[in-house]
Amino acid sequence: MAGVDIDVGSRARRRSLDSDINMIPMIDLMMVTISFLLITAEWSHMARLDADAQVPGPHGETPGVSDRQLHVEMRAQDRFVLLWKQGHTTLESIDVPRHDVVTEDGPTQVVRFPDLAARIESEWRTKGQHVSPTDARSDQAVIHTDNDTQFKYIVGVIDAVRQAKRERQVGAKSYRVPALRVAFAVD
């Protein structure tokens, strides 16, 4: 057992004080404190989210200067705004009336936007850049939303964007894939 010995010297009239202080509880407290600090330091790294606000989309695939992107703004309650952008330049702006079609799927409410899906598909058919079946790249749609938008509406917009399909040929096989890949804008 660890202890501390206190020697007061050779004074004749005073008795010597020998006392043992139990150091084990203090060592246990220090070990628990150190382990707690190490664990919380590791958790704080796990809670981080790496985001690149300059270029939405997967890493390693940087859109060129000539790539147009379809931006879907869903901030207004009565309409969607579709913006075709090339870099920071807005090429065209289209307002689409917002009509929410809410259905029940068991206990879950499912929101669909058929007018938005039809307009996105027609816009992509006329202005999309990657339409060839042998083209491995996809056009990009960037969704802009408020922080207080409910998740079911975001999913409805993503579903509307992904309804636009195109043929994709890999070797001898042909597949129907979404024409637009979805990214989110970071405000």
mmCIF file of the C-alpha atoms, coordinates in Angstrom:
data_MODEL
# 
_entry.id   MODEL 
# 
loop_
_atom_site.group_PDB 
_atom_site.id 
_atom_site.type_symbol 
_atom_site.label_atom_id 
_atom_site.label_alt_id 
_atom_site.label_comp_id 
_atom_site.label_asym_id 
_atom_site.label_entity_id 
_atom_site.label_seq_id 
_atom_site.pdbx_PDB_ins_code 
_atom_site.Cartn_x 
_atom_site.Cartn_y 
_atom_site.Cartn_z 
_atom_site.occupancy 
_atom_site.B_iso_or_equiv 
_atom_site.pdbx_formal_charge 
_atom_site.auth_seq_id 
_atom_site.auth_comp_id 
_atom_site.auth_asym_id 
_atom_site.auth_atom_id 
_atom_site.pdbx_PDB_model_num 
ATOM 1   C CA . MET A 1 1   ? 0.000   0.000  0.000   1.00 0.00 ? 1   MET A CA 1 
ATOM 2   C CA . ALA A 1 2   ? 1.251   3.460  -0.800  1.00 0.00 ? 2   ALA A CA 1 
ATOM 3   C CA . GLY A 1 3   ? 1.678   5.893  2.031   1.00 0.00 ? 3   GLY A CA 1 
ATOM 4   C CA . VAL A 1 4   ? 3.338   9.077  3.212   1.00 0.00 ? 4   VAL A CA 1 
ATOM 5   C CA . ASP A 1 5   ? 5.666   9.211  6.249   1.00 0.00 ? 5   ASP A CA 1 
ATOM 6   C CA . ILE A 1 6   ? 5.919   12.520 8.073   1.00 0.00 ? 6   ILE A CA 1 
ATOM 7   C CA . ASP A 1 7   ? 9.064   12.858 10.232  1.00 0.00 ? 7   ASP A CA 1 
ATOM 8   C CA . VAL A 1 8   ? 9.141   15.859 12.542  1.00 0.00 ? 8   VAL A CA 1 
ATOM 9   C CA . GLY A 1 9   ? 12.767  15.437 13.578  1.00 0.00 ? 9   GLY A CA 1 
ATOM 10  C CA . SER A 1 10  ? 14.344  14.660 16.937  1.00 0.00 ? 10  SER A CA 1 
ATOM 11  C CA . ARG A 1 11  ? 12.481  16.800 19.367  1.00 0.00 ? 11  ARG A CA 1 
ATOM 12  C CA . ALA A 1 12  ? 12.490  15.123 22.695  1.00 0.00 ? 12  ALA A CA 1 
ATOM 13  C CA . ARG A 1 13  ? 9.322   16.449 24.122  1.00 0.00 ? 13  ARG A CA 1 
ATOM 14  C CA . ARG A 1 14  ? 7.113   15.823 21.128  1.00 0.00 ? 14  ARG A CA 1 
ATOM 15  C CA . ARG A 1 15  ? 6.281   12.431 19.954  1.00 0.00 ? 15  ARG A CA 1 
ATOM 16  C CA . SER A 1 16  ? 6.936   11.634 16.352  1.00 0.00 ? 16  SER A CA 1 
ATOM 17  C CA . LEU A 1 17  ? 4.045   11.660 13.983  1.00 0.00 ? 17  LEU A CA 1 
ATOM 18  C CA . ASP A 1 18  ? 3.977   8.663  11.734  1.00 0.00 ? 18  ASP A CA 1 
ATOM 19  C CA . SER A 1 19  ? 0.831   8.545  9.695   1.00 0.00 ? 19  SER A CA 1 
ATOM 20  C CA . ASP A 1 20  ? -0.093  6.579  6.637   1.00 0.00 ? 20  ASP A CA 1 
ATOM 21  C CA . ILE A 1 21  ? -2.203  8.346  4.055   1.00 0.00 ? 21  ILE A CA 1 
ATOM 22  C CA . ASN A 1 22  ? -3.964  5.913  1.764   1.00 0.00 ? 22  ASN A CA 1 
ATOM 23  C CA . MET A 1 23  ? -3.045  6.962  -1.776  1.00 0.00 ? 23  MET A CA 1 
ATOM 24  C CA . ILE A 1 24  ? -5.109  4.308  -3.605  1.00 0.00 ? 24  ILE A CA 1 
ATOM 25  C CA . PRO A 1 25  ? -8.383  6.315  -3.718  1.00 0.00 ? 25  PRO A CA 1 
ATOM 26  C CA . MET A 1 26  ? -6.506  9.323  -5.089  1.00 0.00 ? 26  MET A CA 1 
ATOM 27  C CA . ILE A 1 27  ? -4.848  7.193  -7.787  1.00 0.00 ? 27  ILE A CA 1 
ATOM 28  C CA . ASP A 1 28  ? -8.240  5.664  -8.655  1.00 0.00 ? 28  ASP A CA 1 
ATOM 29  C CA . LEU A 1 29  ? -9.758  9.132  -8.955  1.00 0.00 ? 29  LEU A CA 1 
ATOM 30  C CA . MET A 1 30  ? -6.933  10.277 -11.212 1.00 0.00 ? 30  MET A CA 1 
ATOM 31  C CA . MET A 1 31  ? -7.264  7.190  -13.457 1.00 0.00 ? 31  MET A CA 1 
ATOM 32  C CA . VAL A 1 32  ? -11.021 7.703  -13.848 1.00 0.00 ? 32  VAL A CA 1 
ATOM 33  C CA . THR A 1 33  ? -10.505 11.394 -14.625 1.00 0.00 ? 33  THR A CA 1 
ATOM 34  C CA . ILE A 1 34  ? -7.825  10.675 -17.223 1.00 0.00 ? 34  ILE A CA 1 
ATOM 35  C CA . SER A 1 35  ? -9.913  7.979  -18.920 1.00 0.00 ? 35  SER A CA 1 
ATOM 36  C CA . PHE A 1 36  ? -12.957 10.297 -18.951 1.00 0.00 ? 36  PHE A CA 1 
ATOM 37  C CA . LEU A 1 37  ? -10.924 13.061 -20.606 1.00 0.00 ? 37  LEU A CA 1 
ATOM 38  C CA . LEU A 1 38  ? -9.501  10.678 -23.214 1.00 0.00 ? 38  LEU A CA 1 
ATOM 39  C CA . ILE A 1 39  ? -12.915 9.273  -24.095 1.00 0.00 ? 39  ILE A CA 1 
ATOM 40  C CA . THR A 1 40  ? -14.588 12.689 -24.429 1.00 0.00 ? 40  THR A CA 1 
ATOM 41  C CA . ALA A 1 41  ? -11.693 13.954 -26.542 1.00 0.00 ? 41  ALA A CA 1 
ATOM 42  C CA . GLU A 1 42  ? -12.227 11.039 -28.949 1.00 0.00 ? 42  GLU A CA 1 
ATOM 43  C CA . TRP A 1 43  ? -16.006 11.588 -29.072 1.00 0.00 ? 43  TRP A CA 1 
ATOM 44  C CA . SER A 1 44  ? -15.586 15.237 -29.961 1.00 0.00 ? 44  SER A CA 1 
ATOM 45  C CA . HIS A 1 45  ? -13.640 14.164 -33.077 1.00 0.00 ? 45  HIS A CA 1 
ATOM 46  C CA . MET A 1 46  ? -16.363 11.667 -34.002 1.00 0.00 ? 46  MET A CA 1 
ATOM 47  C CA . ALA A 1 47  ? -19.040 14.381 -33.875 1.00 0.00 ? 47  ALA A CA 1 
ATOM 48  C CA . ARG A 1 48  ? -17.384 16.467 -36.572 1.00 0.00 ? 48  ARG A CA 1 
ATOM 49  C CA . LEU A 1 49  ? -18.760 16.575 -40.087 1.00 0.00 ? 49  LEU A CA 1 
ATOM 50  C CA . ASP A 1 50  ? -16.406 17.477 -42.899 1.00 0.00 ? 50  ASP A CA 1 
ATOM 51  C CA . ALA A 1 51  ? -18.156 19.718 -45.402 1.00 0.00 ? 51  ALA A CA 1 
ATOM 52  C CA . ASP A 1 52  ? -16.882 21.630 -48.379 1.00 0.00 ? 52  ASP A CA 1 
ATOM 53  C CA . ALA A 1 53  ? -19.204 24.553 -48.976 1.00 0.00 ? 53  ALA A CA 1 
ATOM 54  C CA . GLN A 1 54  ? -17.464 25.722 -52.121 1.00 0.00 ? 54  GLN A CA 1 
ATOM 55  C CA . VAL A 1 55  ? -18.216 22.811 -54.456 1.00 0.00 ? 55  VAL A CA 1 
ATOM 56  C CA . PRO A 1 56  ? -21.192 20.563 -53.729 1.00 0.00 ? 56  PRO A CA 1 
ATOM 57  C CA . GLY A 1 57  ? -20.888 16.951 -54.799 1.00 0.00 ? 57  GLY A CA 1 
ATOM 58  C CA . PRO A 1 58  ? -18.497 14.078 -54.338 1.00 0.00 ? 58  PRO A CA 1 
ATOM 59  C CA . HIS A 1 59  ? -14.799 14.679 -53.697 1.00 0.00 ? 59  HIS A CA 1 
ATOM 60  C CA . GLY A 1 60  ? -12.519 14.414 -56.688 1.00 0.00 ? 60  GLY A CA 1 
ATOM 61  C CA . GLU A 1 61  ? -15.199 15.410 -59.168 1.00 0.00 ? 61  GLU A CA 1 
ATOM 62  C CA . THR A 1 62  ? -15.011 19.142 -59.649 1.00 0.00 ? 62  THR A CA 1 
ATOM 63  C CA . PRO A 1 63  ? -17.438 20.610 -62.146 1.00 0.00 ? 63  PRO A CA 1 
ATOM 64  C CA . GLY A 1 64  ? -15.760 22.399 -65.004 1.00 0.00 ? 64  GLY A CA 1 
ATOM 65  C CA . VAL A 1 65  ? -16.364 25.992 -65.914 1.00 0.00 ? 65  VAL A CA 1 
ATOM 66  C CA . SER A 1 66  ? -18.774 24.980 -68.662 1.00 0.00 ? 66  SER A CA 1 
ATOM 67  C CA . ASP A 1 67  ? -20.904 22.675 -66.457 1.00 0.00 ? 67  ASP A CA 1 
ATOM 68  C CA . ARG A 1 68  ? -24.375 23.990 -65.755 1.00 0.00 ? 68  ARG A CA 1 
ATOM 69  C CA . GLN A 1 69  ? -26.134 23.079 -62.535 1.00 0.00 ? 69  GLN A CA 1 
ATOM 70  C CA . LEU A 1 70  ? -29.812 23.049 -61.706 1.00 0.00 ? 70  LEU A CA 1 
ATOM 71  C CA . HIS A 1 71  ? -30.470 24.748 -58.370 1.00 0.00 ? 71  HIS A CA 1 
ATOM 72  C CA . VAL A 1 72  ? -33.800 23.987 -56.665 1.00 0.00 ? 72  VAL A CA 1 
ATOM 73  C CA . GLU A 1 73  ? -34.796 26.594 -54.093 1.00 0.00 ? 73  GLU A CA 1 
ATOM 74  C CA . MET A 1 74  ? -37.543 25.421 -51.758 1.00 0.00 ? 74  MET A CA 1 
ATOM 75  C CA . ARG A 1 75  ? -37.546 28.319 -49.312 1.00 0.00 ? 75  ARG A CA 1 
ATOM 76  C CA . ALA A 1 76  ? -40.896 29.833 -50.365 1.00 0.00 ? 76  ALA A CA 1 
ATOM 77  C CA . GLN A 1 77  ? -44.159 28.280 -49.161 1.00 0.00 ? 77  GLN A CA 1 
ATOM 78  C CA . ASP A 1 78  ? -46.057 28.774 -52.433 1.00 0.00 ? 78  ASP A CA 1 
ATOM 79  C CA . ARG A 1 79  ? -43.462 27.994 -55.131 1.00 0.00 ? 79  ARG A CA 1 
ATOM 80  C CA . PHE A 1 80  ? -40.176 26.385 -56.067 1.00 0.00 ? 80  PHE A CA 1 
ATOM 81  C CA . VAL A 1 81  ? -37.547 28.337 -57.965 1.00 0.00 ? 81  VAL A CA 1 
ATOM 82  C CA . LEU A 1 82  ? -35.454 26.432 -60.502 1.00 0.00 ? 82  LEU A CA 1 
ATOM 83  C CA . LEU A 1 83  ? -32.212 28.192 -61.400 1.00 0.00 ? 83  LEU A CA 1 
ATOM 84  C CA . TRP A 1 84  ? -29.814 27.106 -64.107 1.00 0.00 ? 84  TRP A CA 1 
ATOM 85  C CA . LYS A 1 85  ? -26.384 28.330 -63.051 1.00 0.00 ? 85  LYS A CA 1 
ATOM 86  C CA . GLN A 1 86  ? -22.975 28.191 -64.630 1.00 0.00 ? 86  GLN A CA 1 
ATOM 87  C CA . GLY A 1 87  ? -20.442 28.959 -61.910 1.00 0.00 ? 87  GLY A CA 1 
ATOM 88  C CA . HIS A 1 88  ? -21.814 31.993 -60.060 1.00 0.00 ? 88  HIS A CA 1 
ATOM 89  C CA . THR A 1 89  ? -23.797 33.231 -63.059 1.00 0.00 ? 89  THR A CA 1 
ATOM 90  C CA . THR A 1 90  ? -27.543 32.587 -63.179 1.00 0.00 ? 90  THR A CA 1 
ATOM 91  C CA . LEU A 1 91  ? -28.543 31.635 -66.721 1.00 0.00 ? 91  LEU A CA 1 
ATOM 92  C CA . GLU A 1 92  ? -32.283 31.176 -66.248 1.00 0.00 ? 92  GLU A CA 1 
ATOM 93  C CA . SER A 1 93  ? -34.854 31.305 -63.458 1.00 0.00 ? 93  SER A CA 1 
ATOM 94  C CA . ILE A 1 94  ? -38.147 29.364 -63.525 1.00 0.00 ? 94  ILE A CA 1 
ATOM 95  C CA . ASP A 1 95  ? -40.938 29.532 -60.940 1.00 0.00 ? 95  ASP A CA 1 
ATOM 96  C CA . VAL A 1 96  ? -42.879 26.312 -60.349 1.00 0.00 ? 96  VAL A CA 1 
ATOM 97  C CA . PRO A 1 97  ? -46.076 26.487 -58.263 1.00 0.00 ? 97  PRO A CA 1 
ATOM 98  C CA . ARG A 1 98  ? -45.849 24.364 -55.136 1.00 0.00 ? 98  ARG A CA 1 
ATOM 99  C CA . HIS A 1 99  ? -48.586 21.755 -54.818 1.00 0.00 ? 99  HIS A CA 1 
ATOM 100 C CA . ASP A 1 100 ? -47.990 19.285 -51.992 1.00 0.00 ? 100 ASP A CA 1 
ATOM 101 C CA . VAL A 1 101 ? -49.560 15.865 -52.524 1.00 0.00 ? 101 VAL A CA 1 
ATOM 102 C CA . VAL A 1 102 ? -49.612 14.187 -49.109 1.00 0.00 ? 102 VAL A CA 1 
ATOM 103 C CA . THR A 1 103 ? -50.461 10.488 -48.831 1.00 0.00 ? 103 THR A CA 1 
ATOM 104 C CA . GLU A 1 104 ? -50.443 8.131  -45.886 1.00 0.00 ? 104 GLU A CA 1 
ATOM 105 C CA . ASP A 1 105 ? -48.146 5.107  -45.966 1.00 0.00 ? 105 ASP A CA 1 
ATOM 106 C CA . GLY A 1 106 ? -49.086 3.426  -42.724 1.00 0.00 ? 106 GLY A CA 1 
ATOM 107 C CA . PRO A 1 107 ? -48.206 5.822  -39.916 1.00 0.00 ? 107 PRO A CA 1 
ATOM 108 C CA . THR A 1 108 ? -45.917 7.854  -42.193 1.00 0.00 ? 108 THR A CA 1 
ATOM 109 C CA . GLN A 1 109 ? -46.913 10.845 -44.293 1.00 0.00 ? 109 GLN A CA 1 
ATOM 110 C CA . VAL A 1 110 ? -45.343 10.820 -47.753 1.00 0.00 ? 110 VAL A CA 1 
ATOM 111 C CA . VAL A 1 111 ? -45.065 14.124 -49.624 1.00 0.00 ? 111 VAL A CA 1 
ATOM 112 C CA . ARG A 1 112 ? -44.817 14.231 -53.423 1.00 0.00 ? 112 ARG A CA 1 
ATOM 113 C CA . PHE A 1 113 ? -44.420 17.153 -55.796 1.00 0.00 ? 113 PHE A CA 1 
ATOM 114 C CA . PRO A 1 114 ? -45.607 15.917 -59.232 1.00 0.00 ? 114 PRO A CA 1 
ATOM 115 C CA . ASP A 1 115 ? -45.554 19.387 -60.866 1.00 0.00 ? 115 ASP A CA 1 
ATOM 116 C CA . LEU A 1 116 ? -41.962 19.915 -59.751 1.00 0.00 ? 116 LEU A CA 1 
ATOM 117 C CA . ALA A 1 117 ? -40.916 16.444 -60.962 1.00 0.00 ? 117 ALA A CA 1 
ATOM 118 C CA . ALA A 1 118 ? -42.457 17.029 -64.399 1.00 0.00 ? 118 ALA A CA 1 
ATOM 119 C CA . ARG A 1 119 ? -40.854 20.464 -64.744 1.00 0.00 ? 119 ARG A CA 1 
ATOM 120 C CA . ILE A 1 120 ? -37.413 19.219 -63.651 1.00 0.00 ? 120 ILE A CA 1 
ATOM 121 C CA . GLU A 1 121 ? -37.578 16.386 -66.170 1.00 0.00 ? 121 GLU A CA 1 
ATOM 122 C CA . SER A 1 122 ? -38.597 18.705 -69.018 1.00 0.00 ? 122 SER A CA 1 
ATOM 123 C CA . GLU A 1 123 ? -35.882 21.207 -68.061 1.00 0.00 ? 123 GLU A CA 1 
ATOM 124 C CA . TRP A 1 124 ? -33.238 18.482 -67.971 1.00 0.00 ? 124 TRP A CA 1 
ATOM 125 C CA . ARG A 1 125 ? -34.360 17.089 -71.344 1.00 0.00 ? 125 ARG A CA 1 
ATOM 126 C CA . THR A 1 126 ? -33.925 20.504 -72.978 1.00 0.00 ? 126 THR A CA 1 
ATOM 127 C CA . LYS A 1 127 ? -30.900 21.870 -71.071 1.00 0.00 ? 127 LYS A CA 1 
ATOM 128 C CA . GLY A 1 128 ? -29.078 18.863 -69.625 1.00 0.00 ? 128 GLY A CA 1 
ATOM 129 C CA . GLN A 1 129 ? -25.455 18.396 -70.663 1.00 0.00 ? 129 GLN A CA 1 
ATOM 130 C CA . HIS A 1 130 ? -24.808 14.739 -69.908 1.00 0.00 ? 130 HIS A CA 1 
ATOM 131 C CA . VAL A 1 131 ? -27.502 13.002 -71.948 1.00 0.00 ? 131 VAL A CA 1 
ATOM 132 C CA . SER A 1 132 ? -25.469 10.491 -73.959 1.00 0.00 ? 132 SER A CA 1 
ATOM 133 C CA . PRO A 1 133 ? -25.858 6.869  -72.775 1.00 0.00 ? 133 PRO A CA 1 
ATOM 134 C CA . THR A 1 134 ? -22.085 6.420  -72.869 1.00 0.00 ? 134 THR A CA 1 
ATOM 135 C CA . ASP A 1 135 ? -21.413 9.543  -70.777 1.00 0.00 ? 135 ASP A CA 1 
ATOM 136 C CA . ALA A 1 136 ? -20.371 8.422  -67.283 1.00 0.00 ? 136 ALA A CA 1 
ATOM 137 C CA . ARG A 1 137 ? -20.991 11.832 -65.710 1.00 0.00 ? 137 ARG A CA 1 
ATOM 138 C CA . SER A 1 138 ? -24.335 13.115 -64.500 1.00 0.00 ? 138 SER A CA 1 
ATOM 139 C CA . ASP A 1 139 ? -25.749 16.578 -64.294 1.00 0.00 ? 139 ASP A CA 1 
ATOM 140 C CA . GLN A 1 140 ? -26.081 18.015 -60.812 1.00 0.00 ? 140 GLN A CA 1 
ATOM 141 C CA . ALA A 1 141 ? -29.046 19.424 -58.923 1.00 0.00 ? 141 ALA A CA 1 
ATOM 142 C CA . VAL A 1 142 ? -28.318 21.496 -55.817 1.00 0.00 ? 142 VAL A CA 1 
ATOM 143 C CA . ILE A 1 143 ? -31.122 21.799 -53.263 1.00 0.00 ? 143 ILE A CA 1 
ATOM 144 C CA . HIS A 1 144 ? -31.421 25.000 -51.208 1.00 0.00 ? 144 HIS A CA 1 
ATOM 145 C CA . THR A 1 145 ? -33.629 24.846 -48.125 1.00 0.00 ? 145 THR A CA 1 
ATOM 146 C CA . ASP A 1 146 ? -34.164 26.546 -44.786 1.00 0.00 ? 146 ASP A CA 1 
ATOM 147 C CA . ASN A 1 147 ? -32.961 24.982 -41.562 1.00 0.00 ? 147 ASN A CA 1 
ATOM 148 C CA . ASP A 1 148 ? -36.515 24.577 -40.275 1.00 0.00 ? 148 ASP A CA 1 
ATOM 149 C CA . THR A 1 149 ? -37.855 22.655 -43.303 1.00 0.00 ? 149 THR A CA 1 
ATOM 150 C CA . GLN A 1 150 ? -39.354 19.327 -42.294 1.00 0.00 ? 150 GLN A CA 1 
ATOM 151 C CA . PHE A 1 151 ? -37.573 16.205 -43.473 1.00 0.00 ? 151 PHE A CA 1 
ATOM 152 C CA . LYS A 1 152 ? -40.593 14.827 -45.352 1.00 0.00 ? 152 LYS A CA 1 
ATOM 153 C CA . TYR A 1 153 ? -40.573 17.879 -47.665 1.00 0.00 ? 153 TYR A CA 1 
ATOM 154 C CA . ILE A 1 154 ? -36.848 17.524 -48.352 1.00 0.00 ? 154 ILE A CA 1 
ATOM 155 C CA . VAL A 1 155 ? -37.371 13.857 -49.233 1.00 0.00 ? 155 VAL A CA 1 
ATOM 156 C CA . GLY A 1 156 ? -40.252 14.858 -51.523 1.00 0.00 ? 156 GLY A CA 1 
ATOM 157 C CA . VAL A 1 157 ? -38.006 17.288 -53.417 1.00 0.00 ? 157 VAL A CA 1 
ATOM 158 C CA . ILE A 1 158 ? -35.199 14.707 -53.675 1.00 0.00 ? 158 ILE A CA 1 
ATOM 159 C CA . ASP A 1 159 ? -37.701 12.195 -55.073 1.00 0.00 ? 159 ASP A CA 1 
ATOM 160 C CA . ALA A 1 160 ? -38.918 14.791 -57.589 1.00 0.00 ? 160 ALA A CA 1 
ATOM 161 C CA . VAL A 1 161 ? -35.351 15.486 -58.744 1.00 0.00 ? 161 VAL A CA 1 
ATOM 162 C CA . ARG A 1 162 ? -34.524 11.785 -59.057 1.00 0.00 ? 162 ARG A CA 1 
ATOM 163 C CA . GLN A 1 163 ? -37.607 11.023 -61.177 1.00 0.00 ? 163 GLN A CA 1 
ATOM 164 C CA . ALA A 1 164 ? -35.833 12.377 -64.237 1.00 0.00 ? 164 ALA A CA 1 
ATOM 165 C CA . LYS A 1 165 ? -34.209 9.259  -65.741 1.00 0.00 ? 165 LYS A CA 1 
ATOM 166 C CA . ARG A 1 166 ? -31.761 8.653  -68.556 1.00 0.00 ? 166 ARG A CA 1 
ATOM 167 C CA . GLU A 1 167 ? -30.217 5.665  -70.277 1.00 0.00 ? 167 GLU A CA 1 
ATOM 168 C CA . ARG A 1 168 ? -26.744 4.711  -69.092 1.00 0.00 ? 168 ARG A CA 1 
ATOM 169 C CA . GLN A 1 169 ? -24.794 2.173  -71.110 1.00 0.00 ? 169 GLN A CA 1 
ATOM 170 C CA . VAL A 1 170 ? -21.942 0.225  -69.505 1.00 0.00 ? 170 VAL A CA 1 
ATOM 171 C CA . GLY A 1 171 ? -20.391 -2.188 -71.985 1.00 0.00 ? 171 GLY A CA 1 
ATOM 172 C CA . ALA A 1 172 ? -23.215 -4.114 -73.627 1.00 0.00 ? 172 ALA A CA 1 
ATOM 173 C CA . LYS A 1 173 ? -25.720 -3.478 -70.812 1.00 0.00 ? 173 LYS A CA 1 
ATOM 174 C CA . SER A 1 174 ? -28.062 -0.541 -70.628 1.00 0.00 ? 174 SER A CA 1 
ATOM 175 C CA . TYR A 1 175 ? -29.595 0.819  -67.421 1.00 0.00 ? 175 TYR A CA 1 
ATOM 176 C CA . ARG A 1 176 ? -32.107 3.516  -66.495 1.00 0.00 ? 176 ARG A CA 1 
ATOM 177 C CA . VAL A 1 177 ? -30.433 5.764  -63.939 1.00 0.00 ? 177 VAL A CA 1 
ATOM 178 C CA . PRO A 1 178 ? -31.324 9.135  -62.382 1.00 0.00 ? 178 PRO A CA 1 
ATOM 179 C CA . ALA A 1 179 ? -30.336 11.956 -64.720 1.00 0.00 ? 179 ALA A CA 1 
ATOM 180 C CA . LEU A 1 180 ? -29.347 14.297 -61.893 1.00 0.00 ? 180 LEU A CA 1 
ATOM 181 C CA . ARG A 1 181 ? -27.231 13.672 -58.813 1.00 0.00 ? 181 ARG A CA 1 
ATOM 182 C CA . VAL A 1 182 ? -28.407 15.545 -55.740 1.00 0.00 ? 182 VAL A CA 1 
ATOM 183 C CA . ALA A 1 183 ? -26.303 17.809 -53.526 1.00 0.00 ? 183 ALA A CA 1 
ATOM 184 C CA . PHE A 1 184 ? -27.216 20.252 -50.789 1.00 0.00 ? 184 PHE A CA 1 
ATOM 185 C CA . ALA A 1 185 ? -26.174 23.874 -50.529 1.00 0.00 ? 185 ALA A CA 1 
ATOM 186 C CA . VAL A 1 186 ? -24.422 24.858 -47.321 1.00 0.00 ? 186 VAL A CA 1 
ATOM 187 C CA . ASP A 1 187 ? -25.500 28.289 -46.099 1.00 0.00 ? 187 ASP A CA 1 
# 
